[in-house]
Amino acid sequence: MSVLRLLRLFCVSVLLAGVARAADAKPSIVLVHGAWADGSSWSKVIILLQKAGYTVTSVQNPETTFAEDVAATRRALAAQTGPTVLVGHSYAGAVITEAASDAPNVISLVYLAAFGLDVGESLDSIAKSGPPPESAKYIKESGGYLLIDQAAFPMYFCPDVDAVTAKWVAAAQVPISLDCWNAKVTKAAWKTKPSYYVVAKNDQMIPPDAERMFAKRMGAVTIELPSSHAVMLSHPKEVTAFILKATKPAPKP
């Protein structure tokens, strides 16, 4: 066999190996926490995703302004080296809806008991569209920020989480600004990107029927879990499995 033929075969084998590696490559996963939480709220899900071989980034939203939270998520997305699944819980549904609109590397969106807002909508406008949940009585404003009463937090935010974790999450809650609460979404990435939605059937922070409306409107692949608002803490295995489905999304209809 000639040297030229050997060289050609070598080049072809290298090319095929590269194609195979690309096909087997796992997308990155970026997790975005919601109001009154921080990046550690994903701890159980992060461990499971990393065990499955995925690169995971948990964004730390400052919750000072909506624009700053969107910017934090966009920085995390820009740091990824390839296709990325973007996941948002609660308020972060609004954040990922805005942030992913200018992120070509995002291949799918996953909403967990989250606000799937449309252009022109805000958390405030959605909250005013129906009767408030009982938990709203325990949300207090101070200095332009909203906080949940610590004693009431476990009962409404995460009643299906063990007591030690619930008290810890309540103590570590991050206040969310009124700017975040009132800011309107200007772009809706779910209109063009494949979307997935977890409805928390026992949610006492966002009414489950509102979550169903968001999921239906965006045409999302949807599951329902018998969970409180803190679905990633109370049902980490189910949430992880659902996120993994989004790593191989079907094209948006």
VENCORWO-V376381 format. One record per helix or strand of 2 or more residues. SS is the DSSP state (@ for helix, = for strand). FROM is the first residue (numbers start at 1). LEN is the number of residues. Records with the same first field share a line. If there is no record, write none. Layout:
# VENCORWO-V376381
SS=FROM-LEN  FROM-LEN
This chain:
# VENCORWO-V376381
@=3-22  39-13  66-13  92-11  123-5  134-5  150-7  163-9  178-5  189-3  208-10  231-4  236-13
==28-5  56-4  84-6  106-7  139-4  145-4  176-2  194-7  221-5
